Amino acid sequence: MRPRLSAWPLALALVFSSLLLVPASPAAAADVPGLVPAGVSVDWPAQTITLTWGEPASPGAGPVTAFEVRLDSGVWTVLSPTTHTHTFTDVSLADHGVAVHARNALGAGPQTLVLVEKPVPSAPTAVSAEVVSGTAARLHWAPPAEDRGLPVTGYRVRTPACVTCPPDSGWRPLLPATQRSYEFTGLIAGARATFEVQALNAAGAGLPGYAEATPRGLPTAPTNVRAERSGAQLRDVKVDWALPIDPGGDAVPQVRLDDGAWIAVPEAGAGDAYPLTYTFPQQSPEAHTVAVRYVNSFGTGPEASAQAAGLAGSTPPRDLFHAIAPWGDVGVGWQPPATPGPGPMRYLVRLDGQTFGSTGLTGVWISGLAPGSSHVVTVVAVNGTGLESAPATIGFTVPGGPDPSPPSAAAPPAAPRVTDVAPGAVGGKRSARARWRPPAAVPGAPVTGYRVFARRIAPGGRLLATRRSKSLGPRQRSVSMTLPKGRWVFQVQARNRAGWSELSARSTPVRPR
């Protein structure tokens, strides 16, 4: 084993090494002196190596006549048999080998070789590295425990075998002996780097000390940020995103709606699942901007944002119309909005400014209106967002007010009778036809016209919709009406100068085609 030799000046301790033997020839091995035990002490400031030795293990065939010593591969120096120490002077600050052997009349015995290492310092102590930013780290150290008697003259640092470091990753310029740290810049964020530091003295560079660090800086911006409406009536605002290209280590995402406060979402940063999400519940219908950023121990990274569209109500209902039933009820109907918007549609109906009701159908019946009274009906469409459209309005007057003409002696005709109903011909518009028989004549008041009502009914007989024909002549006995799908029945009224008859009984149901 090669000895680690003390570098203290005028050291008294002897450090024994393993012995390198150079034996005599086999025939004379028992005749020459045996191996000489030896050691050295070193005074590097004085540049001396002192070799000290004892008697050989065996004197051989005769007494020892001399001891011989040499430094490295120099010449042998012959010393008296009573001398047991020798000092080599002006020794260079390098590795050396010092040898000694004993000699008698028959020759020199095997040599003892003591190896002496050059007095470079030991490794710096307390070596550590701290992260400064995403591209920089600072190396720290303390002086070496041993300087071998030669004071430290400086330090050198590098990033050894660092494939992710910049091109100048060799030794940095020599640092003064008083320096205890060095900042490496131009590193790759997220890539672990190894740093090396060595102390130097007059003999050269000592053993290295190492430390590692992974540069981490501010997080970069989140990626793939998206915002959308969700939830009941689309009032929630949901944002999702993917991780930053460089989170900077232990970063936590934060989200913000418009100019509100930032909200930390630590659970959203767990793992690398995509997408990461957060929902702002029950927001106003206007458009909203959502921002996402990441924060770590170095600070706050840049934000990325997206916009959730505002909500829009539907356009107003179209083509309002009204119809007066013979029994005095008023039907008000309409067509759906041209642009309905998302979700199911419903309608709010107001009569003369007061709420009348809400329906998912495109029409309502209003009863209990006084004959001759005038009214205004307003219909507002409400889509799945809960927003109301602009109103659509229709006005009407209920017939049956005071008749300014003198009463007539004639009576209205009896009700006609529907005799036959049938679907329309194949290939044309969807329709159905009704035939009727005229009522018995009223003396002095012949029938002057007819009108026909088509009524859509549910399977239980409930009235769903009504269509009325135009006024028909007194000789007409049938009419064909264009109608939507469904089950329809017909009723007919006759008129003379005294007024309208009662409605005929309902016909059998028919399905238009």
Disulfide bonds with the S-S distance in Angstrom:
Cys162-Cys165 1.72
